[in-house]
Amino acid sequence: MLCELKIANLALIESLHLDLCQNDRNGLVVMTGETGAGKSIMLRAIHLLTGGRASSDWIRNGEESCIVEALFEVSSENSLLQNLFAKQGIDGDEGLVLKRVVSRKGRSRMYINGSPATVKMAAELTVNLLNVASQHDHQQLLQPHFHLDFLDTMGETWPLRQQFGELFLSWQEKREALNQLQKQEQEKEQRKDFLAYQLKEIQDIDPVPGEDEALGEEKKRLKSADALIAISRKSHGLLANSLLNGLTQIRLDMEQVAELDAGAEELASELAEYSYQAEDLVVKLREYRDSLNNDPFRLEAVNERLNELQGLKRKYGNSLEAVIEFSREAEFELQQIENLDKAVIECETEVLALEKDLCSLAATLSDQRKKTAARFGKSMKKELASLAFNQSGLEVRFQEHEESVDDLRQSGWDRVEFFFSANPGEPTRPLAKVASGGELSRLMLAFKCLLARKDMVETVIFDEVDAGIGGEAAEAVARKIQELSSHHQVFCITHLPQIAARGTTHFLVEKGVEEGRTQSEINLLRADQRIDEVGRMLAGESVTEQTRAWAKELLSKGRGQG
């Protein structure tokens, strides 16, 4: 049950706090006002709280954000909600508080009982809290592809339909996998030969990680071998003949000095070290000179190997490591191709098993829908009779189909359409072709009343369900809505005085200008104010004493549930 609704900076509403639990737990809350006064703002707030898409355009001009907040009292007997509370870790003992903040930058934040949440979580909860009947629902009644949704909602077959839909998607995925395997099977010999060729090319060359870099350095040395040999020979000669001979003589001289002067021992030792290092360098320089190779045949071999490695990199990867990884993958794919026949057989078996389960589940779903359709037609006839449809008829027609896999959709085999006749003696025809606006409103009301008796939703909101009706039909609609409010909390945004007069709580939506700014206000009406408002709804702005008398009579009749 919706107990409180707070709105801040939403459209024309600057600040609003509605206390909706002043009267009995159930009852009819009506909301009236001139066209354009802002009655739809409440629905916009409910839309945000139920996880609907937000728009920064809804924020009151000059403000940075809008806030909507609602307090729901939750029945402990609502098992669906209690299970969701447990699943989402929500403590609902003290009620459920939903809050949504929408910023000018388009960002939206959702809170459940003060904790950050997702709009998906809010949507899962509120679908079990309230039900909204709007003009959009009326239009869906005119579109046959929505009729199966209505039927499954009425027959409580959505869980089975969801189970079927999940199985259907699994079957589609598995069938696509089978198609790919069969395609691979057709191409496997060609693919097998191609992979074998690629693998042999790589294996014949047998690259080693880093080999190309090492060969590149060797190539550089080979190309400069003559110059390197000449320079190293010259350097070796200078070091061996001049520098080393000089250092050797200095070492010998300093050894004599150290024998005569102990203070020169450290210096003699250092010079001796340099002399020995020079001898080592002479050896190393000679070894380097001797290692140099100016063999043109070796350079040719290095170039040839580098060209082979470069060819592999052009085809299979930008590095030798990538080429080697490619060869591993090719080996694995070759192995998979060898096992392809077995994989195809296994996948075919799985697809056939899924198809068998799908057809069985589709048959069960179809059988339940046909039983629902029979009950639905009878129930709707009774509901419509109470809504001033004399001897009307509504039937659910199933399109003929083959019970084959090819005819399956995600919703099953069934394609249905509602056929309707508003007049006795007239055959039923497609609903979209025969229902007027007023008839459509009453059909939707009848459907919502049937649904309300089946589900655990406590709050039902009607948005101008009275569109296109008047006279006896208007009185019948008013009685039906009041009847529903005896066991549900019902909100009704209405233009009909017959409905407004039957409300246990009556709010008036008015638009005015304050300090140069337009804003909407929603105020609870007292008994005398209700007479004025119902009078306005009866006669417009020209309310007379006679009009007020009619309004009093309507209100008295509404209280007496006549």
C-alpha positions, 0 to 999 in steps of 0.5 A, spaced: 500 500 500 502 506 498 502 511 504 506 517 502 509 520 496 514 526 496 516 530 490 521 536 489 522 540 483 519 535 478 516 539 472 511 544 475 511 541 482 516 545 487 514 541 493 509 536 495 508 531 500 501 527 500 499 522 506 495 517 503 493 513 509 489 517 512 483 513 511 482 506 511 487 501 508 483 500 502 479 505 498 478 510 492 483 516 492 481 520 486 485 526 483 481 531 479 483 538 476 483 542 469 486 539 463 494 541 463 493 542 471 499 537 472 495 531 474 500 526 470 506 529 474 504 524 480 504 518 474 511 521 472 513 520 479 511 513 480 514 512 473 521 514 476 520 510 482 518 503 478 525 504 475 522 507 468 527 511 464 528 518 467 529 525 463 533 531 465 527 535 462 522 533 467 526 537 472 523 544 474 526 550 471 532 553 475 533 547 479 539 542 479 535 535 480 528 533 482 527 528 487 521 523 488 520 518 494 515 513 496 513 509 503 509 503 501 506 498 507 508 491 505 503 485 507 507 480 510 502 475 506 505 477 500 510 472 499 513 474 492 515 481 495 518 477 502 522 473 497 525 479 493 526 482 500 530 476 502 534 475 495 536 483 495 537 483 503 532 488 504 529 489 511 521 490 509 518 490 516 518 497 517 515 498 510 519 500 504 522 506 502 523 508 495 527 514 493 530 516 486 534 523 484 535 525 477 540 530 476 540 536 470 546 532 467 542 526 466 545 522 472 540 518 476 540 515 483 536 510 486 535 508 493 531 502 497 530 503 504 536 509 504 541 504 501 544 505 494 540 500 489 539 499 481 533 501 477 532 494 476 532 492 483 526 497 484 522 495 478 523 487 480 520 490 487 514 495 484 511 490 479 509 486 486 507 493 489 502 496 484 499 496 477 498 502 473 493 502 467 494 508 462 492 510 455 498 506 453 495 500 455 489 501 452 493 502 445 496 495 447 489 492 447 489 494 439 495 491 437 494 483 436 502 482 438 500 484 445 494 480 446 498 473 448 502 478 453 495 479 456 493 472 456 499 469 459 498 475 465 491 473 466 493 465 466 499 466 470 503 462 465 509 467 465 513 463 469 512 457 464 513 462 458 519 465 461 522 457 462 520 456 455 524 462 453 530 461 456 530 454 453 528 457 446 535 461 447 539 455 449 536 451 443 538 457 438 545 458 441 546 450 440 543 450 433 547 456 431 553 452 434 551 446 430 551 450 424 558 452 425 560 445 426 557 443 420 560 448 416 567 447 418 565 440 416 564 441 409 570 446 409 575 441 413 579 438 408 581 444 405 582 447 412 586 441 414 590 442 408 592 449 409 593 448 416 598 442 415 602 447 409 602 453 414 605 448 420 610 445 415 613 451 413 614 453 420 616 447 422 621 446 416 624 453 418 624 452 426 625 459 428 628 460 435 625 466 440 630 472 439 634 468 433 632 474 428 635 479 433 642 475 434 643 474 426 641 482 425 647 483 430 652 478 426 650 481 419 652 488 422 659 485 424 660 481 417 658 487 413 664 491 417 669 485 418 674 488 414 674 495 417 673 491 424 679 487 423 684 493 421 682 497 427 683 491 432 690 489 429 692 497 429 689 497 436 693 491 438 699 493 435 699 500 439 697 496 445 702 491 445 708 494 442 708 501 445 703 502 451 705 495 454 712 495 453 712 502 457 708 500 462 712 494 463 719 498 464 715 503 469 713 497 473 720 494 473 723 501 475 718 502 481 719 495 484 726 498 485 724 505 487 719 501 492 725 497 495 729 503 496 723 507 499 717 504 503 713 510 502 713 508 494 710 501 495 703 503 494 704 507 488 709 501 485 703 496 487 698 501 483 702 501 477 704 494 477 696 493 477 695 497 471 701 493 467 698 487 468 691 489 466 694 492 460 697 485 459 690 482 459 687 487 454 692 485 449 690 478 450 683 480 449 684 485 443 688 479 440 682 474 441 677 479 439 681 480 432 682 473 431 674 472 432 672 476 426 670 473 420 670 476 413 667 470 410 662 472 404 659 465 405 657 466 412 654 473 410 650 470 405 648 464 409 646 469 415 642 473 410 638 467 407 636 465 414 634 472 416 629 472 409 626 466 411 625 468 418 622 475 416 617 471 411 614 467 417 613 474 421 610 477 414 605 471 414 604 469 421 606 474 426 610 481 427 615 477 432 618 470 432 614 469 438 608 470 435 610 465 429 611 460 434 604 461 438 601 461 431 604 454 430 601 451 437 594 454 435 594 451 428 596 444 431 590 445 436 586 446 430 588 440 426 587 436 432 580 439 433 578 438 426 580 430 427 575 430 432 570 434 428 565 428 426 565 426 433 563 434 435 558 434 430 554 428 432 554 430 439 552 437 438 546 434 433 544 429 439 544 435 444 539 439 439 535 434 438 534 433 445 533 440 446 527 440 441 524 435 444 524 438 451 521 445 447 516 441 443 513 438 450 514 445 454 510 449 448 505 443 448 504 444 455 504 452 455 499 452 449 494 447 453 494 452 459 493 458 454 487 455 451 484 453 458 485 460 460 482 463 454 476 459 455 475 462 462 478 469 460 472 469 455 467 467 460 470 472 466 470 478 461 463 477 459 461 478 466 465 483 467 463 487 461 456 486 463 457 490 469 460 495 465 454 497 461 455 492 455 449 488 454 450 481 451 457 483 449 462 478 447 470 477 447 473 471 445 481 469 444 482 466 437 488 462 436 492 462 429 492 455 426 499 452 426 504 446 425 506 443 432 513 443 429 520 446 431 520 451 425 513 454 428 516 456 434 518 463 437 520 465 444 513 465 446 511 458 444 507 456 438 501 460 439 499 467 436 492 469 439 488 475 437 482 478 441 475 478 437 470 483 440 462 484 439 459 490 443 452 488 440 447 482 441 447 479 434 453 481 431 459 476 430 465 478 434 471 481 429 478 483 431 478 488 437 482 493 433 477 494 428 471 494 432 472 497 439 471 505 440 475 509 445 470 508 450 469 501 449 476 500 449 477 504 456 471 499 459 475 493 456 481 495 460 478 496 466 474 489 466 481 486 464 485 490 470 479 488 475 480 480 473 487 481 474 487 485 481 483 479 483 488 474 481 495 477 484 497 480 490 498 487 488 495 492 493 495 498 489 492 500 482 492 506 479 488 508 473 490 514 468 484 517 465 480 510 464 474 514 463 476 516 456 471 517 451 465 514 456 459 518 459 452 517 461 450 510 463 457 507 461 460 512 466 456 510 472 457 503 471 465 504 470 464 508 477 461 503 480 466 498 478 472 502 480 469 503 487 467 495 487 475 494 486 477 499 491 473 495 497 479 490 497 485 494 493 487 501 494 485 504 488 488 511 485 484 514 479 486 520 475 479 522 472 475 527 468 468 524 470 464 526 476 461 520 477 468 517 479 470 523 483 464 522 487 465 515 489 472 517 492 474 516 499 479 521 498 479 527 493 485 531 491 485 537 487 490 539 482 491 546 480 496 550 476 497 557 478 502 563 478 506 565 484 512 570 484 512 570 477 513 562 476 508 557 474 507 551 479 502 545 480 499 544 487 495 538 489 490 539 495 486 534 499 479 537 499 474 538 504 467 535 504 464 542 502 470 543 497 468 537 494 461 539 492 464 545 488 469 541 484 464 535 482 460 541 480 465 544 476 466 537 473 458 537 471 458 544 469 464 547 467 466 554 471 458 556 471 457 552 477 449 554 479 445 552 485 442 547 481 449 544 479 451 544 486 445 540 488 446 535 483 453 534 486 451 533 493 446 528 490 452 524 486 456 525 492 451 522 497 450 516 492 457 515 492 458 514 499 452 510 499 455 506 493 449 506 489 
